[in-house]
């Protein structure tokens, strides 16, 4: 497991959302750093002013990161579970991302 698998899961989730909604996602609304094109950009990414992956949780507790909480249930305001309105990333794939973070975000 590595970043390429995590990136693929996130990209597939967005592609499914775009297909279901019939329009491009407006990810810029989340903030200028909201992206996952590289491992470094994902680790530095913020959405609505909150780090997606808090540095202190890397290698410790992937389940508690904002990214995993948002993918599973949503963080209170401004949005609910991501991607907003679904379709949602399947739980087994969210678990892969969670484990990647807990394992220290290996390449």
Residue frames relative to the residue before (quaternion, step in Angstrom):
aa qw qx qy qz dx dy dz
X 1.0000 0.0000 0.0000 0.0000 0.00 0.00 0.00
X 0.1266 0.7890 -0.5908 0.1113 3.53 -0.99 0.87
X 0.7733 -0.3642 0.2493 0.4551 3.51 -1.34 -0.05
X 0.6223 0.5615 -0.3644 0.4058 3.62 0.90 -0.79
X 0.6499 0.4975 -0.3198 0.4774 3.60 1.02 -0.75
X 0.6369 0.5194 -0.3217 0.4701 3.60 0.98 -0.84
X 0.6490 0.5103 -0.3097 0.4716 3.59 0.91 -0.92
X 0.6527 0.5254 -0.3115 0.4482 3.58 0.94 -0.86
X 0.6404 0.5179 -0.3178 0.4697 3.58 1.01 -0.82
X 0.6783 0.4850 -0.2928 0.4678 3.59 0.89 -0.93
X 0.6646 0.4968 -0.3064 0.4665 3.59 0.95 -0.83
X 0.6449 0.5062 -0.3235 0.4724 3.61 0.98 -0.80
X 0.6276 0.5364 -0.3311 0.4570 3.58 1.04 -0.75
X 0.6768 0.4696 -0.2945 0.4845 3.57 0.96 -0.83
X 0.6267 0.5329 -0.3436 0.4530 3.59 1.01 -0.74
X 0.6426 0.5087 -0.3201 0.4752 3.60 1.00 -0.80
X 0.6379 0.5219 -0.3264 0.4627 3.59 1.00 -0.79
X 0.6616 0.5050 -0.3048 0.4629 3.59 0.88 -0.97
X 0.6551 0.5062 -0.3163 0.4632 3.58 0.94 -0.86
X 0.6840 0.4901 -0.2900 0.4559 3.59 0.91 -0.88
X 0.7366 0.4203 -0.2256 0.4794 3.59 0.98 -0.83
X 0.3499 -0.7713 0.4699 0.2488 3.57 1.21 -0.45
X 0.7235 0.3241 -0.2464 0.5575 3.55 1.16 0.55
X 0.5925 -0.5714 0.4145 0.3882 3.59 -1.17 0.42
X 0.4964 -0.6225 0.5121 0.3223 3.55 -1.19 0.59
X 0.3004 -0.7425 0.5723 0.1760 3.57 -1.07 0.73
X 0.0408 -0.8581 0.5118 -0.0095 3.54 0.56 1.22
X 0.5341 0.6403 -0.3992 0.3812 3.59 1.18 -0.41
X 0.5704 0.6016 -0.3743 0.4155 3.58 1.20 -0.47
X 0.6243 0.5601 -0.3332 0.4307 3.58 1.21 -0.46
X 0.6548 -0.4644 0.3212 0.5023 3.57 1.19 -0.53
X 0.6750 -0.5503 0.3341 0.3606 3.54 -1.24 0.55
X 0.7416 0.4088 -0.2363 0.4766 3.62 1.05 -0.60
X 0.4615 0.6892 -0.4465 0.3356 3.60 1.25 0.11
X 0.4491 0.6502 -0.4969 0.3587 3.57 -0.05 1.35
X 0.1683 -0.7841 0.5918 0.0808 3.52 -1.30 0.39
X 0.2448 0.8063 -0.5060 0.1841 3.58 1.08 0.68
X 0.7611 0.1183 -0.0998 0.6300 3.59 1.22 -0.44
X 0.6499 -0.4955 0.3901 0.4241 3.55 -1.26 0.32
X 0.6515 0.5319 -0.3133 0.4410 3.57 0.94 -0.90
X 0.6737 0.4850 -0.3105 0.4631 3.59 0.95 -0.83
X 0.6306 0.5160 -0.3446 0.4662 3.62 1.01 -0.69
X 0.6841 0.4893 -0.2949 0.4536 3.59 0.90 -0.87
X 0.7080 0.4163 -0.2525 0.5115 3.60 1.21 -0.46
X 0.4939 0.7158 -0.3999 0.2896 3.59 1.27 -0.28
X 0.0809 -0.7479 0.6574 0.0437 3.48 -1.25 0.73
X 0.1169 -0.7602 0.6341 0.0790 3.51 -1.23 0.58
X 0.8337 -0.0382 -0.0258 0.5504 3.56 -0.71 1.09
X 0.7328 -0.4648 0.2241 0.4435 3.55 1.00 0.93
X 0.6627 0.4605 -0.3116 0.5018 3.61 1.25 0.11
X 0.4883 -0.6448 0.4997 0.3100 3.57 -0.93 0.90
X 0.4532 -0.6770 0.5039 0.2870 3.58 -0.96 0.83
X 0.7760 0.0934 -0.0348 0.6228 3.55 1.00 -0.87
X 0.2777 -0.7777 0.5423 0.1547 3.54 -0.28 1.26
X 0.5320 -0.6813 0.3981 0.3072 3.61 -0.71 1.07
X 0.6616 0.5301 -0.3143 0.4272 3.58 0.99 -0.76
X 0.6737 0.4889 -0.2958 0.4685 3.60 1.23 -0.29
X 0.5011 0.6449 -0.4300 0.3847 3.59 1.26 -0.25
X 0.8098 0.1825 -0.1795 0.5279 3.54 -0.80 1.06
X 0.6978 0.4521 -0.2497 0.4963 3.56 1.30 0.01
X 0.8141 -0.1540 0.2060 0.5207 3.56 0.41 -1.29
X 0.1750 -0.8291 0.5259 0.0739 3.56 0.24 1.27
X 0.6132 0.5865 -0.3469 0.3997 3.59 1.05 -0.74
X 0.6979 0.4812 -0.2698 0.4567 3.60 1.11 -0.62
X 0.4996 0.6601 -0.4428 0.3444 3.61 1.19 -0.12
X 0.6226 -0.5570 0.4037 0.3731 3.54 -1.18 0.59
X 0.6138 0.5605 -0.3548 0.4280 3.60 1.01 -0.75
X 0.7102 0.4458 -0.2691 0.4737 3.58 0.77 -0.99
X 0.6293 0.5219 -0.3399 0.4647 3.59 0.95 -0.79
X 0.6765 0.4935 -0.2939 0.4609 3.59 0.93 -0.89
X 0.6644 0.4999 -0.3096 0.4614 3.60 0.99 -0.75
X 0.7194 0.4467 -0.2493 0.4698 3.59 1.08 -0.71
X 0.8528 0.0337 0.0476 0.5189 3.58 0.76 -0.97
X 0.4790 -0.6582 0.4461 0.3720 3.56 1.13 -0.56
X 0.3405 -0.6978 0.5960 0.2048 3.50 -1.17 0.74
X 0.5729 -0.6128 0.4137 0.3537 3.57 -0.90 0.88
X 0.8708 -0.0846 -0.0087 0.4841 3.55 -0.78 1.20
X 0.5828 -0.2203 -0.7819 -0.0205 1.51 -1.91 1.55
X 0.7465 0.3661 -0.2126 0.5134 3.60 1.19 -0.18
X 0.4397 -0.6393 0.5505 0.3081 3.52 -1.34 0.18
X 0.8244 -0.1779 0.1361 0.5198 3.56 -1.17 -0.49
X 0.3204 -0.7499 0.5529 0.1710 3.54 -1.02 0.90
X 0.5605 -0.2389 -0.7928 0.0117 1.52 -2.01 1.39
X 0.6653 -0.5696 0.3225 0.3592 3.52 -1.01 0.94
X 0.8492 0.1283 -0.1355 0.4940 3.54 -0.75 1.12
X 0.4513 -0.7051 0.4400 0.3248 3.59 1.30 0.00
X 0.4658 -0.0180 -0.8555 -0.2256 1.50 -2.47 -0.02
X 0.4134 -0.7372 0.4978 0.1943 3.52 -1.10 0.82
X 0.5679 -0.5592 0.4750 0.3731 3.53 -1.24 0.50
X 0.5079 -0.6704 0.4425 0.3111 3.61 -0.83 0.93
X 0.6404 -0.5766 0.3644 0.3531 3.55 -1.12 0.78
X 0.6569 0.5105 -0.3366 0.4411 3.61 0.92 -0.79
X 0.6613 0.4803 -0.3132 0.4836 3.60 1.10 -0.57
X 0.5903 0.5335 -0.3633 0.4847 3.60 1.12 -0.59
X 0.6239 0.5438 -0.3305 0.4537 3.59 1.02 -0.78
X 0.6130 0.5371 -0.3508 0.4611 3.61 1.03 -0.71
X 0.6575 0.4899 -0.3069 0.4832 3.60 0.94 -0.86
X 0.6309 0.5346 -0.3251 0.4588 3.58 0.95 -0.88
X 0.6810 0.4860 -0.2913 0.4638 3.59 0.84 -0.96
X 0.6082 0.5528 -0.3461 0.4524 3.58 1.04 -0.77
X 0.6698 0.4800 -0.2984 0.4816 3.59 0.91 -0.86
X 0.6614 0.5146 -0.3064 0.4515 3.59 0.89 -0.95
X 0.6985 0.4614 -0.2568 0.4830 3.59 1.11 -0.71
X 0.6390 -0.5785 0.3095 0.4017 3.57 1.26 0.25
X 0.4952 -0.6941 0.4035 0.3321 3.59 1.24 0.41
X 0.0677 0.8287 -0.5523 0.0601 3.61 0.71 1.01
X 0.6016 -0.5633 0.4319 0.3664 3.52 -1.27 0.58
